[in-house]
Amino acid sequence: MRVEAKKSTRTIYGNKHLQATLTQSAWGATRKKEGYFKQKYQKLLVRKGAKKAIVAISHKLIIAAYQLLNKKEAYKTPLLNYKKHEEKRKAKSVQKYLVELSKLGFTVRLTPVS
């Protein structure tokens, strides 16, 4: 089992006006109906709390802004349909475990649950 190191939640010192603007923008982005940042905020809110989740969303916003300026492309909203992504991820993990079991000498027959 791989143990990952805990990431720091500390913010670096920087332009206070930019930090405040990003935070306000993050609050606005989390209020948009059916938005990517709203869904991301809701996920983070449970684990981290409101303020740390907003800082994480503002970090996502500044990364998105950098990518827009760097690539000189129009903004494309990330995937909002997590269910399709989740199904693909589950199927991939099932295949991975089947391969691991076959390496250990087991044969497995899958039957769907009804």
N, C-alpha and C positions, 0 to 999 in steps of 0.2 A: 504494500500500500504506500502510495506516494504522499508525503506530507508537504503541503505548500506553505511557504512563509507568509505570514500575515502582512498585507500591504499597509503602508502608513496612510492615515487619513489626514495628515497635516498638510496644510496648503503652504506654498512658498510665498515669500514676500514679493510683492510686485506692485503694479499700478493699482492703487485703491479705487480709483474712479472706474477702471476697467473691470475690476472685480465686482464692484457694486452694479455696474451696468449688466454684466453677465448674469449676476444673480437675479436681477429684475427680469431679464430676458428669459431665464430659466423658469421663473414663476409663471410668466406668460405662456411659455411653451407647454408647461404642464397643465394649463387650463384649457388648451385646445381640445375640442371634442374629437375623439378617435384619432389622436395623434400618437406618433411613435414615442415622443418624449414623455407623454402622459402615461403610456403603458410602462415605460422604463422607470418612471418616477414611482408608480404604484408598486412595482416589484421591489425597488430599493427602499421604499418607505417602511415596509414590513421589517426588513432586516437592519436598516441603519438609522431610521428616524428621519424627520422632516428636513432638518438643516443639512445633514450630511448628504441626503439624497439630492437636495437642491444644488449643493456644490458639485456633486457628481454629474448632474444634468448640465450645469454650466460648463463643466469640463468637456462634456460631449458636444455642446454648442460651439465652443472655441475650436475643437478639433474639426467639426464640420465646416466652420468658417475658413479655417486654414486650408482644408482640402478644396473648398470652392475656389479660393484665391489661387491655390497652387495649380490646380488642373484647368482652371478657367472654363468650367462647365456649369450648367444650371443645376440647381439642387434637386435631387431625387430623394423622396422620402424612403426610408428603409422599410423592410417588410413589416406590414401590420398584421399579416395573418400568421400567427405563431403556430396554429394547429397543423398546418402543412409541414412547417419546419420541424415541429415536434414529432410528427409521424415519421419523417425521414430520419431523424436522429434516433428514434426508437428502433426502426428497421436496421439501421447501421449497427447499433449496439447489439441487436439480436444476432446479426451475422458475425460480429466479432466474437461473441460468446460461443457460437456454434463452432467457429474455427478453433477456439481455445479448447473446447471440449473434445473435438476430433483429434487434436494434437495429444490429448491425454488418453486417447483410446476409447472414447465413448461415442455412441451413435445416438442421435436424438431425433425424434419425430415430433414435429410441431402440429398441434391441432388448435384451431381458433376457439376461443371461449365464446359461447353464444349467450 
